[in-house]
Amino acid sequence: MGGDAAVIRGARICYQSTPRTPDADERLIRRLLSSHPRHNTVFEHAVFRLGVKCPLFVARQWMRHRIGTFNEKSLRYCAAAREYYVPDDESADTDAYRAHQEASFDLYERLIAAGWKRERARGVLGLATYTEFVWTVNAWSLMNWLEKRLDKGAQWEHRQYAEAVLALYGEAMPITATAFAEEVLGR
Ligand SMILES: Cc1cc2nc3c(=O)[nH]c(=O)nc-3n(C[C@H](O)[C@H](O)[C@H](O)COP(=O)(O)OP(=O)(O)OC[C@H]3O[C@@H](n4cnc5c(N)ncnc54)[C@H](O)[C@@H]3O)c2cc1C
């Protein structure tokens, strides 16, 4: 929502300026992102709303990012679907991992059939269980998340989501996303 144009509007009102050449807006955004300290608030005029499906362990890390709004599927009100993340590196241990997930769901369903409340029965499910949430976040906070979760120090699974969102960012806000990738991420 807003896109590059919202950032440019926010910045130009500060300087009461109008672009003189077609690429002046691009240079302006690049300067705002590379200056220190960065002129952060102009990027808050552009907002994203993303629907995410990911393992619970990724969601837990994601929701540490406080500047943004989340709403998540409730396992009090909804039954958990038998969907869980399995790492790609197949091995004998992966079979045991898969069997463990299946056994957890078997027990979960048995407890519910026996009359347990969903909110209690969910306690037997593992962190690989998929959850779903909607995330509304402004472009500044999105870039903070991207910078942290694209870093090699971040968990590989979380990085895959960050790479996917970076690609969406490039489609939705090509000027800002390119400047961010080059000036901040050094790509
Ligand atoms: C690789 C990695 C490993 C991590 N490991 C752990 C871990 O082991 N344990 C753990 O608990 N967390 C861990 N975290 C989470 C980390 O500590 C942050 O909570 C998370 O990355 C969110 O970052 P943030 O605070 O910048 O984002 P947001 O919460 O979105 O905040 C954005 C910015 O707003 C400002 N801000 C927000 N709230 C406040 C506030 N209360 N006071 C002052 N300024 C504020 C800060 O400038 C902050 O950078 C890890 C994160 C990463 C990337």
PDBQT file of the ligand as one rigid body, heavy atoms in Angstrom, charges set to zero:
ROOT
HETATM    1  C1  LIG A 201      19.971 -14.292  14.252  1.00  0.00    +0.000 C 
HETATM    2  C2  LIG A 201      19.064 -13.900  15.379  1.00  0.00    +0.000 A 
HETATM    3  C3  LIG A 201      19.114 -14.587  16.566  1.00  0.00    +0.000 A 
HETATM    4  C4  LIG A 201      18.252 -14.238  17.620  1.00  0.00    +0.000 A 
HETATM    5  N1  LIG A 201      18.303 -14.956  18.786  1.00  0.00    +0.000 NA
HETATM    6  C5  LIG A 201      17.464 -14.645  19.790  1.00  0.00    +0.000 A 
HETATM    7  C6  LIG A 201      17.487 -15.385  21.018  1.00  0.00    +0.000 A 
HETATM    8  O1  LIG A 201      18.236 -16.334  21.178  1.00  0.00    +0.000 OA
HETATM    9  N2  LIG A 201      16.634 -15.024  22.004  1.00  0.00    +0.000 N 
HETATM   10  C7  LIG A 201      15.783 -13.950  21.881  1.00  0.00    +0.000 A 
HETATM   11  O2  LIG A 201      15.046 -13.648  22.816  1.00  0.00    +0.000 OA
HETATM   12  N3  LIG A 201      15.731 -13.247  20.733  1.00  0.00    +0.000 NA
HETATM   13  C8  LIG A 201      16.544 -13.552  19.695  1.00  0.00    +0.000 A 
HETATM   14  N4  LIG A 201      16.480 -12.848  18.528  1.00  0.00    +0.000 N 
HETATM   15  C9  LIG A 201      15.457 -11.802  18.385  1.00  0.00    +0.000 C 
HETATM   16  C10 LIG A 201      16.064 -10.372  18.491  1.00  0.00    +0.000 C 
HETATM   17  O3  LIG A 201      16.591 -10.134  19.774  1.00  0.00    +0.000 OA
HETATM   18  C11 LIG A 201      14.981  -9.327  18.192  1.00  0.00    +0.000 C 
HETATM   19  O4  LIG A 201      13.964  -9.450  19.167  1.00  0.00    +0.000 OA
HETATM   20  C12 LIG A 201      14.322  -9.516  16.839  1.00  0.00    +0.000 C 
HETATM   21  O5  LIG A 201      15.300  -9.690  15.849  1.00  0.00    +0.000 OA
HETATM   22  C13 LIG A 201      13.469  -8.298  16.518  1.00  0.00    +0.000 C 
HETATM   23  O6  LIG A 201      14.325  -7.237  16.186  1.00  0.00    +0.000 OA
HETATM   24  P1  LIG A 201      13.935  -5.738  16.480  1.00  0.00    +0.000 P 
HETATM   25  O7  LIG A 201      13.795  -5.497  17.934  1.00  0.00    +0.000 OA
HETATM   26  O8  LIG A 201      14.933  -4.869  15.744  1.00  0.00    +0.000 OA
HETATM   27  O9  LIG A 201      12.533  -5.589  15.711  1.00  0.00    +0.000 OA
HETATM   28  P2  LIG A 201      11.200  -4.863  16.209  1.00  0.00    +0.000 P 
HETATM   29  O10 LIG A 201      10.723  -5.450  17.464  1.00  0.00    +0.000 OA
HETATM   30  O11 LIG A 201      10.291  -4.861  15.022  1.00  0.00    +0.000 OA
HETATM   31  O12 LIG A 201      11.675  -3.413  16.537  1.00  0.00    +0.000 OA
HETATM   32  C14 LIG A 201      12.130  -2.542  15.490  1.00  0.00    +0.000 C 
HETATM   33  C15 LIG A 201      12.978  -1.459  16.111  1.00  0.00    +0.000 C 
HETATM   34  O13 LIG A 201      12.157  -0.635  16.946  1.00  0.00    +0.000 OA
HETATM   35  C16 LIG A 201      12.894  -0.237  18.089  1.00  0.00    +0.000 C 
HETATM   36  N5  LIG A 201      12.220  -0.776  19.287  1.00  0.00    +0.000 N 
HETATM   37  C17 LIG A 201      11.168  -1.649  19.315  1.00  0.00    +0.000 A 
HETATM   38  N6  LIG A 201      10.788  -1.879  20.579  1.00  0.00    +0.000 NA
HETATM   39  C18 LIG A 201      11.626  -1.167  21.363  1.00  0.00    +0.000 A 
HETATM   40  C19 LIG A 201      11.762  -1.009  22.754  1.00  0.00    +0.000 A 
HETATM   41  N7  LIG A 201      10.982  -1.653  23.640  1.00  0.00    +0.000 N 
HETATM   42  N8  LIG A 201      12.735  -0.217  23.212  1.00  0.00    +0.000 NA
HETATM   43  C20 LIG A 201      13.555   0.454  22.366  1.00  0.00    +0.000 A 
HETATM   44  N9  LIG A 201      13.497   0.356  21.031  1.00  0.00    +0.000 NA
HETATM   45  C21 LIG A 201      12.533  -0.454  20.530  1.00  0.00    +0.000 A 
HETATM   46  C22 LIG A 201      14.307  -0.792  17.937  1.00  0.00    +0.000 C 
HETATM   47  O14 LIG A 201      15.098   0.194  17.290  1.00  0.00    +0.000 OA
HETATM   48  C23 LIG A 201      14.105  -1.971  17.012  1.00  0.00    +0.000 C 
HETATM   49  O15 LIG A 201      15.256  -2.301  16.256  1.00  0.00    +0.000 OA
HETATM   50  C24 LIG A 201      17.338 -13.167  17.467  1.00  0.00    +0.000 A 
HETATM   51  C25 LIG A 201      17.304 -12.474  16.247  1.00  0.00    +0.000 A 
HETATM   52  C26 LIG A 201      18.139 -12.822  15.217  1.00  0.00    +0.000 A 
HETATM   53  C27 LIG A 201      18.040 -12.071  13.903  1.00  0.00    +0.000 C 
ENDROOT
TORSDOF 0
